[in-house]
Amino acid sequence: MHTSEVEPLELGALLPILLIGVIFYLLILRPSRTRQKQQQQLIASLAPGAAVMTTAGVFGTIVDVEDDEVTVEVAPGVVLRMVKAAIGRVVEPVIEPIDDRPLDDRLGDDRLGEDRLGEDRSGEPGGPTDKDS
């Protein structure tokens, strides 16, 4: 009598496949779902007056929000209409004081022909010469 016995699959043979599946989920699917949820929350929170950056890198301020569209002002008088999905992120407006002093004042006393100690370097290589005057 010949009996053929089917050997049960060993857990050791399935372990690498299961391990690859778990790694695939942790490294690819889970972060993708997290990013997708964050993008959906961002789109839902868009409101006029928010400073935004589009996925193309254009900065602007939201003027109007409709169903699937937003109107973004990118410069005074320049308005773009785009889909909400084109908004990459909401940015905080950077308010820096404008330094309207002349350039020489902002750069300090490092003028051509003088080093920081106030010594005249006009005779040295790279310094001003009589030809420059």
Steps between C-alpha positions, in 0.01 A plus 500: 500500500619831406373785710594850414514724796484871445742675726349801672652831406758598747468832677864567422423508128224758543688717747709693241190576293309622804798708610521666157126577517534663845802707390314609185205615711715686754730673251263576212129469568476646850700821434310549174166482681626742767607754234167459323307571822716807570435631148125449543507689831698781337250529215208503744662779706565742213348843563535846348801690631722193546851523356566187293757336277380298204646167397678691221671727754293814440430704815180696544202588717161332470233749393200270447413135564235319297407131472814354342673826409691774675594845378853598597650849473870461417577871454293816535235472229618157377250226586524130415210255508603142581371176646537449874729201447760737352556657843812340644507658844391794708794724585544750776561846356850618578496857619851640500576866547617655176848644528482813287844632590743552213698195400828651625355539849371142504834356388698691760836666457644241261553740216729458204855588595458469877515196719316467828775676692470808281839448337537608141576200277505682169859399420437128560389256233123503472474851648401813307762661279546843349353365175164444678467868594 
